[in-house]
Amino acid sequence: MTKHTITSQPGVILGDTYTCDCGLHLADRMTAEVHAAEHQQCTVCLGSAEELLAPDLSRGCTACAGTGGRREQITWQLAYTEAEQLITMSVVRGVVGELDGPFHLSQVADLVRAGLGLPAGRLPVGPRVRDLLLELQAAGEIAMLSAPDELIDGTDVVLYRDPQWQRVRSLGV
């Protein structure tokens, strides 16, 4: 059985090219993703099971749960789409509106999960709630109180493990 893990070959003049373990050279990212999909590999990590976050910083691929497989990637994407339908902005806004003082991402995710009666692990509640909290932050309704847990590559890339926010009107702004 031929492996089809694809790796990036950085290029300065022409940009990145890609090489597959099967020996095929791929001209660009789109071609690499198509080849990965044709061979049931994740199109985010290209079958490597590692997601490159920044130069010299990687983690297990979140799109395929670190398996490198296309089936797992599609399963996660479908679950996230279902979470988008159930966990709306009004649901998160309602939970945040009931909280006094600062709150953590995990706290809001747990309250949303309990409020909707979702069993743990059923849907990616945390990632969906995080995305909506970031939208509320961008709209000026909440403000992040947390400092980054980790600075990566100076201050260009920061990592928050369980960020904390507070409603803006509670801040007196």
Backbone as a printed PyTorch tensor [residue, N CA C, xyz], in Angstrom:
tensor([[[  0.8510,  -1.1850,   0.0000],
         [  0.0000,   0.0000,   0.0000],
         [  0.8900,   1.2400,   0.0000]],

        [[  0.6930,   2.1220,  -0.9360],
         [  1.4890,   3.3360,  -1.0680],
         [  0.9940,   4.3900,  -0.0880]],

        [[  1.9480,   5.0180,   0.5990],
         [  1.5880,   6.1230,   1.4860],
         [  1.4450,   7.3930,   0.6620]],

        [[  0.6090,   8.2860,   1.1380],
         [  0.3840,   9.5390,   0.4290],
         [  0.4620,  10.7260,   1.3800]],

        [[  1.4780,  10.7440,   2.2230],
         [  1.7020,  11.9040,   3.0790],
         [  2.4440,  12.9370,   2.2560]],

        [[  1.9670,  14.1560,   2.2950],
         [  2.5170,  15.2200,   1.4540],
         [  3.2790,  16.2110,   2.3330]],

        [[  4.4640,  16.5930,   1.8800],
         [  5.2680,  17.5560,   2.6280],
         [  5.5600,  18.7780,   1.7650]],

        [[  5.6800,  19.8970,   2.4450],
         [  5.9560,  21.1710,   1.7850],
         [  7.4420,  21.3060,   1.5180]],

        [[  7.7480,  21.8400,   0.3770],
         [  9.1250,  22.1490,   0.0070],
         [  9.1870,  23.6620,  -0.2020]],

        [[  9.6140,  24.4160,   0.8420],
         [  9.6010,  25.8780,   0.7420],
         [ 10.4460,  26.3760,  -0.4340]],

        [[  9.9160,  27.3530,  -1.1200],
         [ 10.6310,  27.9670,  -2.2290],
         [ 10.5670,  29.4740,  -2.1210]],

        [[ 11.6570,  30.1300,  -2.3880],
         [ 11.7140,  31.5780,  -2.2550],
         [ 11.1360,  32.2580,  -3.4890]],

        [[ 11.5270,  31.8110,  -4.6530],
         [ 11.1210,  32.4950,  -5.8820],
         [  9.7450,  32.0440,  -6.3510]],

        [[  9.4990,  30.7540,  -6.4210],
         [  8.2490,  30.2390,  -6.9540],
         [  7.2220,  29.9180,  -5.8780]],

        [[  7.5760,  30.0890,  -4.6250],
         [  6.6580,  29.7180,  -3.5500],
         [  6.8060,  28.2490,  -3.2110]],

        [[  5.9660,  27.7870,  -2.3010],
         [  6.0560,  26.4000,  -1.8530],
         [  5.6130,  25.4330,  -2.9430]],

        [[  6.3420,  24.3320,  -3.0370],
         [  5.9060,  23.1880,  -3.8280],
         [  5.7460,  22.0390,  -2.8390]],

        [[  5.2030,  20.9350,  -3.2870],
         [  4.8900,  19.8300,  -2.3960],
         [  5.3460,  18.5270,  -3.0130]],

        [[  5.7070,  17.5840,  -2.1450],
         [  6.1220,  16.2610,  -2.5710],
         [  5.3390,  15.2260,  -1.7810]],

        [[  4.8200,  14.2180,  -2.4840],
         [  4.0800,  13.1360,  -1.8450],
         [  5.0050,  11.9400,  -1.6680]],

        [[  4.7450,  11.1500,  -0.6260],
         [  5.5300,   9.9370,  -0.3870],
         [  5.4700,   8.9670,  -1.5610]],

        [[  4.4540,   9.0840,  -2.4010],
         [  4.3370,   8.1990,  -3.5580],
         [  5.2840,   8.6150,  -4.6870]],

        [[  5.9990,   9.7440,  -4.4870],
         [  6.9660,  10.2010,  -5.4770],
         [  6.4770,  11.3310,  -6.3620]],

        [[  5.2380,  11.6900,  -6.2490],
         [  4.6720,  12.7430,  -7.0810],
         [  5.0920,  14.1200,  -6.5690]],

        [[  5.4750,  15.0120,  -7.4880],
         [  5.7950,  16.4000,  -7.1570],
         [  4.5750,  17.2430,  -7.5300]],

        [[  4.1650,  18.0850,  -6.5900],
         [  2.9420,  18.8730,  -6.7590],
         [  3.3040,  20.3510,  -6.7740]],

        [[  2.7580,  21.0940,  -7.7220],
         [  3.1820,  22.4660,  -7.9870],
         [  2.7570,  23.4870,  -6.9390]],

        [[  1.6120,  23.2700,  -6.2980],
         [  1.1160,  24.2800,  -5.3520],
         [  0.2050,  23.6360,  -4.3190]],

        [[ -0.2740,  24.4470,  -3.3760],
         [ -1.1020,  23.9450,  -2.2790],
         [ -2.3980,  23.3220,  -2.7900]],

        [[ -3.0460,  23.9600,  -3.7610],
         [ -4.3060,  23.4360,  -4.2740],
         [ -4.1180,  22.0460,  -4.8760]],

        [[ -3.0870,  21.8640,  -5.6440],
         [ -2.8030,  20.5640,  -6.2400],
         [ -2.5240,  19.5260,  -5.1620]],

        [[ -1.8020,  19.9390,  -4.1110],
         [ -1.5030,  19.0390,  -2.9900],
         [ -2.7870,  18.6290,  -2.2650]],

        [[ -3.6970,  19.5700,  -2.0590],
         [ -4.9620,  19.2580,  -1.3900],
         [ -5.8080,  18.3010,  -2.2180]],

        [[ -5.8520,  18.5050,  -3.5270],
         [ -6.6170,  17.6110,  -4.4020],
         [ -6.0280,  16.2010,  -4.3380]],

        [[ -4.7010,  16.0850,  -4.3970],
         [ -4.0510,  14.7750,  -4.3220],
         [ -4.3490,  14.1130,  -2.9800]],

        [[ -4.2800,  14.8900,  -1.8960],
         [ -4.5780,  14.3440,  -0.5710],
         [ -6.0190,  13.8220,  -0.5170]],

        [[ -6.9710,  14.6000,  -1.0060],
         [ -8.3760,  14.1910,  -0.9880],
         [ -8.6040,  12.9310,  -1.8230]],

        [[ -7.9480,  12.8390,  -2.9640],
         [ -8.0890,  11.6650,  -3.8260],
         [ -7.6130,  10.3860,  -3.1350]],

        [[ -6.6990,  10.5350,  -2.1790],
         [ -6.1340,   9.3690,  -1.4920],
         [ -6.5710,   9.3040,  -0.0330]],

        [[ -7.7180,   9.9400,   0.2650],
         [ -8.3580,   9.8900,   1.5810],
         [ -7.4700,  10.4310,   2.7060]],

        [[ -6.6660,  11.4500,   2.3760],
         [ -5.8410,  12.1180,   3.3670],
         [ -6.4750,  13.4640,   3.7040]],

        [[ -6.2370,  13.9310,   4.9180],
         [ -6.7520,  15.2250,   5.3630],
         [ -6.1900,  16.3280,   4.4660]],

        [[ -7.0410,  17.2420,   4.0480],
         [ -6.5900,  18.3230,   3.1750],
         [ -6.0160,  19.5060,   3.9440]],

        [[ -6.0620,  19.4710,   5.2690],
         [ -5.4560,  20.5310,   6.0720],
         [ -3.9950,  20.1920,   6.3580]],

        [[ -3.7560,  18.9960,   6.9090],
         [ -2.3770,  18.5960,   7.2540],
         [ -1.7330,  17.7820,   6.1440]],

        [[ -2.4650,  17.4930,   5.0960],
         [ -1.9950,  16.7290,   3.9380],
         [ -1.5190,  15.3310,   4.3160]],

        [[ -2.1740,  14.7520,   5.3240],
         [ -1.8880,  13.3850,   5.7270],
         [ -0.7990,  13.2350,   6.7620]],

        [[ -0.1830,  14.3320,   7.1700],
         [  0.9300,  14.2540,   8.1240],
         [  0.4540,  14.1370,   9.5720]],

        [[ -0.7820,  14.4690,   9.8380],
         [ -1.3870,  14.4930,  11.1780],
         [ -0.8460,  15.6300,  12.0310]],

        [[ -0.0110,  16.4890,  11.4680],
         [  0.5540,  17.6400,  12.1740],
         [  0.1330,  18.9220,  11.4740]],

        [[ -0.3340,  19.8730,  12.2490],
         [ -0.7640,  21.1670,  11.7320],
         [  0.3170,  22.1900,  12.0600]],

        [[  0.8480,  22.8600,  11.0610],
         [  1.8760,  23.8720,  11.2630],
         [  1.2090,  25.1900,  11.6280]],

        [[  1.4150,  25.6460,  12.8770],
         [  0.8000,  26.8870,  13.3530],
         [  1.6560,  28.0990,  13.0200]],

        [[  2.9440,  27.9410,  13.1320],
         [  3.9140,  28.9970,  12.8520],
         [  5.2290,  28.2840,  12.5760]],

        [[  6.2070,  28.9850,  12.0250],
         [  7.4940,  28.3220,  11.8100],
         [  8.0040,  27.6920,  13.1060]],

        [[  8.3770,  26.4300,  13.0220],
         [  8.9010,  25.6690,  14.1590],
         [  7.8750,  25.4220,  15.2580]],

        [[  6.5860,  25.5390,  14.9740],
         [  5.5470,  25.2470,  15.9530],
         [  4.4320,  24.4630,  15.2810]],

        [[  4.2400,  23.2360,  15.7350],
         [  3.1600,  22.4120,  15.1850],
         [  2.4420,  21.7050,  16.3220]],

        [[  1.2860,  21.1840,  15.9940],
         [  0.4960,  20.3990,  16.9430],
         [ -0.2740,  19.3650,  16.1340]],

        [[ -0.9080,  18.4530,  16.8420],
         [ -1.7470,  17.4890,  16.1520],
         [ -2.8320,  18.2100,  15.3830]],

        [[ -3.0810,  17.7900,  14.1840],
         [ -4.0530,  18.4600,  13.3110],
         [ -5.4460,  18.4090,  13.9370]],

        [[ -6.0670,  19.5610,  14.0880],
         [ -7.4060,  19.6240,  14.6700],
         [ -8.4850,  19.2470,  13.6630]],

        [[ -8.1860,  19.3680,  12.3830],
         [ -9.1960,  19.0650,  11.3640],
         [ -9.4480,  17.5680,  11.2260]],

        [[ -8.4590,  16.7370,  11.5280],
         [ -8.6190,  15.2830,  11.3940],
         [ -8.3460,  14.5620,  12.7060]],

        [[ -8.3070,  15.3130,  13.7970],
         [ -8.0270,  14.7520,  15.1260],
         [ -6.6900,  14.0320,  15.1710]],

        [[ -5.7290,  14.5560,  14.4220],
         [ -4.3800,  14.0030,  14.4580],
         [ -4.2240,  12.6450,  13.8040]],

        [[ -5.1520,  12.2770,  12.9270],
         [ -5.0720,  10.9800,  12.2640],
         [ -4.4830,  11.0690,  10.8620]],

        [[ -4.5830,  12.2270,  10.2440],
         [ -4.1400,  12.3870,   8.8670],
         [ -5.1710,  11.9310,   7.8580]],

        [[ -6.3100,  11.4160,   8.3310],
         [ -7.3080,  10.8420,   7.4370],
         [ -8.4090,  11.8010,   7.0120]],

        [[ -8.8900,  11.6140,   5.8150],
         [ -9.9530,  12.4470,   5.2440],
         [-11.3030,  12.1720,   5.9210]],

        [[-11.5730,  10.9090,   6.2520],
         [-12.8550,  10.5680,   6.8640],
         [-13.0400,  11.3180,   8.1800]],

        [[-12.0060,  11.3380,   9.0040],
         [-12.0730,  12.0300,  10.2790],
         [-12.2420,  13.5320,  10.0830]],

        [[-11.5790,  14.0910,   9.0590],
         [-11.6990,  15.5120,   8.7540],
         [-13.1400,  15.8430,   8.3790]],

        [[-13.7420,  15.0440,   7.5370],
         [-15.1200,  15.2980,   7.1120],
         [-16.0750,  15.1510,   8.2900]],

        [[-15.8470,  14.1480,   9.1420],
         [-16.6760,  13.9580,  10.3290],
         [-16.6290,  15.1930,  11.2110]],

        [[-15.4180,  15.7380,  11.4440],
         [-15.2760,  16.9260,  12.2810],
         [-15.9650,  18.1220,  11.6370]],

        [[-15.7950,  18.2890,  10.3320],
         [-16.4120,  19.4200,   9.6460],
         [-17.9380,  19.3390,   9.7030]],

        [[-18.4830,  18.1600,   9.5590],
         [-19.9350,  17.9920,   9.6700],
         [-20.4170,  18.2860,  11.0870]],

        [[-19.6570,  17.8320,  12.0810],
         [-20.0220,  18.1080,  13.4760],
         [-19.9560,  19.6020,  13.7560]],

        [[-18.9600,  20.2950,  13.2240],
         [-18.8640,  21.7380,  13.4400],
         [-20.0230,  22.4590,  12.7610]],

        [[-20.4000,  22.0090,  11.5840],
         [-21.5390,  22.6070,  10.8880],
         [-22.8240,  22.4030,  11.6930]],

        [[-22.9870,  21.2220,  12.2860],
         [-24.1500,  20.9860,  13.1420],
         [-24.0990,  21.8920,  14.3710]],

        [[-22.9010,  22.0630,  14.9340],
         [-22.7470,  22.9620,  16.0850],
         [-23.1060,  24.3960,  15.7030]],

        [[-22.7520,  24.8120,  14.4920],
         [-23.1150,  26.1620,  14.0300],
         [-24.6230,  26.3520,  13.9970]],

        [[-25.3590,  25.3040,  13.6390],
         [-26.8200,  25.3950,  13.5730],
         [-27.4450,  25.4750,  14.9650]],

        [[-26.8770,  24.7360,  15.9240],
         [-27.4290,  24.6930,  17.2790],
         [-26.9370,  25.8220,  18.1720]],

        [[-25.6630,  26.1260,  18.0610],
         [-25.0520,  27.1170,  18.9590],
         [-24.9570,  28.4370,  18.1990]],

        [[-25.9740,  29.2460,  18.3610],
         [-26.0660,  30.5110,  17.6420],
         [-25.5370,  31.6590,  18.5010]],

        [[-25.4030,  32.7930,  17.8800],
         [-24.9540,  33.9810,  18.5990],
         [-25.9250,  34.3180,  19.7300]],

        [[-27.2110,  34.1640,  19.4900],
         [-28.1740,  34.5000,  20.5410],
         [-28.0450,  33.5610,  21.7400]],

        [[-27.7020,  32.2970,  21.5100],
         [-27.5010,  31.3550,  22.6180],
         [-26.3190,  31.8040,  23.4660]],

        [[-25.1880,  32.0920,  22.8210],
         [-23.9850,  32.5030,  23.5520],
         [-24.1960,  33.8580,  24.2080]],

        [[-24.8100,  34.7860,  23.5020],
         [-25.0880,  36.1070,  24.0750],
         [-25.9780,  35.9790,  25.3120]],

        [[-26.9450,  35.0820,  25.2710],
         [-27.8180,  34.8560,  26.4130],
         [-27.0710,  34.2970,  27.6120]],

        [[-26.1610,  33.3580,  27.3850],
         [-25.3600,  32.7890,  28.4720],
         [-24.4530,  33.8610,  29.0640]],

        [[-23.7730,  34.6070,  28.2080],
         [-22.8630,  35.6650,  28.6770],
         [-23.6370,  36.7280,  29.4420]],

        [[-24.8400,  37.0530,  29.0070],
         [-25.6610,  38.0630,  29.6690],
         [-26.0620,  37.6870,  31.0860]],

        [[-26.0880,  36.4060,  31.3810],
         [-26.4600,  35.9310,  32.7180],
         [-25.2710,  35.8780,  33.6790]],

        [[-24.0690,  36.0460,  33.1580],
         [-22.8710,  35.9270,  33.9940],
         [-22.5000,  37.2750,  34.6040]],

        [[-22.1590,  37.2500,  35.8730],
         [-21.6560,  38.4430,  36.5530],
         [-20.1470,  38.3310,  36.6490]],

        [[-19.4590,  39.3610,  36.2550],
         [-18.0010,  39.3620,  36.3670],
         [-17.3350,  38.5820,  35.2520]],

        [[-16.0450,  38.3630,  35.3980],
         [-15.2660,  37.6680,  34.3700],
         [-15.7130,  36.2170,  34.1890]],

        [[-15.5150,  35.7030,  32.9910],
         [-15.8680,  34.3160,  32.6840],
         [-14.8370,  33.7410,  31.7260]],

        [[-14.6450,  32.4290,  31.8210],
         [-13.7130,  31.6990,  30.9640],
         [-14.4560,  31.0510,  29.7980]],

        [[-13.7340,  30.8020,  28.7260],
         [-14.2720,  30.0790,  27.5790],
         [-14.8720,  28.7540,  28.0200]],

        [[-14.1590,  27.9890,  28.8440],
         [-14.6500,  26.6780,  29.2730],
         [-15.9620,  26.7930,  30.0480]],

        [[-16.1070,  27.8440,  30.8330],
         [-17.3220,  28.0480,  31.6120],
         [-18.5140,  28.2810,  30.6880]],

        [[-18.3470,  29.1430,  29.6880],
         [-19.4350,  29.4190,  28.7470],
         [-19.7560,  28.1640,  27.9330]],

        [[-18.7300,  27.4430,  27.4910],
         [-18.9600,  26.2130,  26.7220],
         [-19.7300,  25.1900,  27.5490]],

        [[-19.3780,  25.0300,  28.8230],
         [-20.0910,  24.0870,  29.6950],
         [-21.5510,  24.4980,  29.8810]],

        [[-21.8030,  25.7980,  30.0650],
         [-23.1750,  26.2810,  30.2400],
         [-24.0030,  26.1030,  28.9690]],

        [[-23.3870,  26.3480,  27.8170],
         [-24.0830,  26.1530,  26.5380],
         [-24.3930,  24.6700,  26.3560]],

        [[-23.4110,  23.8080,  26.6050],
         [-23.6150,  22.3580,  26.4690],
         [-24.7620,  21.8910,  27.3720]],

        [[-24.7470,  22.3360,  28.6380],
         [-25.8020,  21.9440,  29.5780],
         [-27.1570,  22.5130,  29.1660]],

        [[-27.1700,  23.7680,  28.7450],
         [-28.4230,  24.4130,  28.3480],
         [-29.0820,  23.7570,  27.1480]],

        [[-28.2760,  23.2380,  26.2360],
         [-28.8170,  22.5750,  25.0460],
         [-28.9640,  21.0680,  25.2510]],

        [[-28.5290,  20.5820,  26.4100],
         [-28.6260,  19.1510,  26.6930],
         [-27.7320,  18.2910,  25.8270]],

        [[-26.5570,  18.7930,  25.4830],
         [-25.6330,  18.0560,  24.6180],
         [-24.6760,  17.2160,  25.4610]],

        [[-24.5330,  15.9470,  25.1480],
         [-23.5640,  15.1360,  25.8840],
         [-22.1390,  15.5590,  25.5210]],

        [[-21.2160,  15.3850,  26.4510],
         [-19.8090,  15.7280,  26.1930],
         [-19.2920,  14.9070,  25.0150]],

        [[-18.5590,  15.5640,  24.1310],
         [-17.9830,  14.8870,  22.9810],
         [-18.9090,  14.7440,  21.7940]],

        [[-20.1480,  15.1380,  21.9280],
         [-21.1120,  14.9980,  20.8310],
         [-20.8110,  15.9700,  19.6890]],

        [[-20.5470,  17.2180,  20.0370],
         [-20.2530,  18.2590,  19.0570],
         [-19.0610,  19.0790,  19.5480]],

        [[-18.3630,  19.7550,  18.6450],
         [-17.2560,  20.6270,  19.0620],
         [-17.7860,  21.9380,  19.6420]],

        [[-18.3150,  21.8580,  20.8550],
         [-18.9370,  23.0100,  21.4980],
         [-17.8910,  24.0890,  21.7820]],

        [[-16.7510,  23.7110,  22.3520],
         [-15.7160,  24.6840,  22.7020],
         [-15.2530,  25.5240,  21.5180]],

        [[-14.8720,  24.8980,  20.3930],
         [-14.4450,  25.6990,  19.2400],
         [-15.5390,  26.6270,  18.7090]],

        [[-16.7880,  26.1610,  18.7110],
         [-17.8820,  27.0140,  18.2240],
         [-18.1120,  28.1900,  19.1670]],

        [[-18.1290,  27.9230,  20.4810],
         [-18.3120,  28.9910,  21.4630],
         [-17.1530,  29.9740,  21.3820]],

        [[-15.9290,  29.4720,  21.2340],
         [-14.7670,  30.3560,  21.0920],
         [-14.9440,  31.3060,  19.9180]],

        [[-15.3670,  30.7780,  18.7740],
         [-15.5480,  31.6190,  17.5930],
         [-16.5930,  32.7110,  17.8410]],

        [[-17.6780,  32.3600,  18.5240],
         [-18.7140,  33.3470,  18.8010],
         [-18.2620,  34.3680,  19.8450]],

        [[-17.4920,  33.9450,  20.8460],
         [-16.9570,  34.8990,  21.8180],
         [-15.9970,  35.8750,  21.1430]],

        [[-15.2240,  35.3950,  20.2020],
         [-14.3310,  36.2940,  19.4670],
         [-15.1260,  37.2930,  18.6230]],

        [[-16.2730,  36.8660,  18.0970],
         [-17.1390,  37.7940,  17.3650],
         [-17.7120,  38.8480,  18.3030]],

        [[-18.1270,  38.4210,  19.4970],
         [-18.6280,  39.3810,  20.4880],
         [-17.5260,  40.3630,  20.8890]],

        [[-16.3130,  39.8670,  20.9870],
         [-15.1820,  40.7370,  21.3130],
         [-14.9480,  41.7410,  20.1890]],

        [[-14.9820,  41.2880,  18.9630],
         [-14.7740,  42.1770,  17.8110],
         [-15.8760,  43.2360,  17.7220]],

        [[-17.0850,  42.8730,  18.1670],
         [-18.2030,  43.8130,  18.1440],
         [-18.1740,  44.7720,  19.3340]],

        [[-17.2500,  44.5510,  20.2540],
         [-17.1240,  45.4380,  21.4020],
         [-18.0580,  45.1220,  22.5530]],

        [[-18.7190,  43.9740,  22.5210],
         [-19.6390,  43.6060,  23.5930],
         [-18.9320,  43.0000,  24.7980]],

        [[-17.8000,  42.3460,  24.5590],
         [-16.9990,  41.7870,  25.6420],
         [-15.5360,  42.1700,  25.4060]],

        [[-14.7590,  42.1280,  26.4670],
         [-13.3340,  42.4420,  26.3650],
         [-12.5330,  41.2970,  26.9820]],

        [[-11.4460,  40.9190,  26.3220],
         [-10.6090,  39.8580,  26.8490],
         [ -9.7730,  40.4010,  27.9960]],

        [[ -9.7150,  39.6470,  29.0820],
         [ -8.9390,  40.0200,  30.2500],
         [ -7.6380,  39.2270,  30.3400]],

        [[ -7.5630,  38.1170,  29.6560],
         [ -6.4250,  37.2070,  29.7670],
         [ -5.1980,  37.7120,  29.0330]],

        [[ -4.0660,  37.4420,  29.6360],
         [ -2.8020,  37.5860,  28.9320],
         [ -2.5360,  36.2500,  28.2430]],

        [[ -1.7910,  36.2500,  27.1620],
         [ -1.4950,  34.9710,  26.4980],
         [ -0.7870,  34.0130,  27.4550]],

        [[ -1.1050,  32.7330,  27.3160],
         [ -0.4230,  31.7010,  28.0990],
         [  0.9650,  31.4170,  27.5530]],

        [[  1.1360,  31.6970,  26.2640],
         [  2.4240,  31.4170,  25.6420],
         [  2.6500,  32.3780,  24.4830]],

        [[  3.8540,  32.9370,  24.4020],
         [  4.2550,  33.7650,  23.2640],
         [  5.1170,  32.9010,  22.3670]],

        [[  4.7560,  32.8590,  21.1020],
         [  5.4640,  32.0210,  20.1540],
         [  5.9670,  32.9150,  19.0410]],

        [[  7.2280,  32.8130,  18.7420],
         [  7.8100,  33.6470,  17.6900],
         [  7.6460,  35.1250,  18.0500]],

        [[  8.1060,  35.4820,  19.2610],
         [  7.9510,  36.8570,  19.7440],
         [  6.5090,  37.0950,  20.1220]],

        [[  5.9610,  38.2000,  19.6600],
         [  4.5500,  38.4880,  19.9400],
         [  3.6740,  38.2690,  18.7080]],

        [[  4.2470,  37.7230,  17.6440],
         [  3.4720,  37.5030,  16.4160],
         [  2.4180,  36.4220,  16.5730]],

        [[  2.7260,  35.3840,  17.3310],
         [  1.7950,  34.2790,  17.5350],
         [  1.6510,  34.0730,  19.0390]],

        [[  0.4080,  34.1150,  19.5210],
         [  0.1550,  33.9350,  20.9520],
         [ -0.8200,  32.7740,  21.1390]],

        [[ -0.7230,  32.1200,  22.2900],
         [ -1.5740,  30.9760,  22.5930],
         [ -2.3390,  31.2370,  23.8830]],

        [[ -3.6490,  31.0930,  23.8030],
         [ -4.5210,  31.1890,  24.9660],
         [ -5.1070,  29.8010,  25.1970]],

        [[ -4.9730,  29.2740,  26.3910],
         [ -5.5210,  27.9440,  26.6790],
         [ -6.9880,  28.0220,  27.1000]],

        [[ -7.3380,  28.8830,  28.0220],
         [ -8.7210,  29.0610,  28.4670],
         [ -8.9180,  30.5440,  28.7670]],

        [[ -9.0620,  31.3550,  27.7050],
         [ -9.1150,  32.8040,  27.8960],
         [-10.3010,  33.2520,  28.7400]],

        [[-10.1190,  34.4330,  29.3220],
         [-11.1410,  35.0150,  30.1840],
         [-11.5970,  36.3440,  29.5860]],

        [[-12.9210,  36.5670,  29.6170],
         [-13.5200,  37.8040,  29.1210],
         [-14.3990,  38.4110,  30.2080]],

        [[-14.8850,  39.6000,  29.9050],
         [-15.8850,  40.2560,  30.7580],
         [-16.7450,  41.1130,  29.8430]],

        [[-18.0210,  41.2390,  30.2120],
         [-18.9020,  42.1020,  29.4230],
         [-18.3920,  43.5390,  29.5350]],

        [[-18.4680,  44.2830,  28.4690],
         [-17.9530,  45.6480,  28.4440],
         [-18.7280,  46.5490,  29.3790]],

        [[-20.0420,  46.4310,  29.4000],
         [-20.8040,  47.3110,  30.2750],
         [-20.4720,  47.0570,  31.7450]],

        [[-19.9960,  45.8580,  32.0930],
         [-19.5680,  45.5580,  33.4560],
         [-18.2360,  46.2250,  33.7720]],

        [[-17.4840,  46.5630,  32.7340],
         [-16.1940,  47.2100,  32.9290],
         [-16.3540,  48.7060,  33.1570]],

        [[-17.5310,  49.2140,  32.9110],
         [-17.7530,  50.6520,  33.0670],
         [-17.3820,  51.4420,  31.8290]],

        [[-17.2090,  50.7590,  30.6990],
         [-16.8380,  51.4190,  29.4550],
         [-18.0740,  51.9240,  28.7530]]])
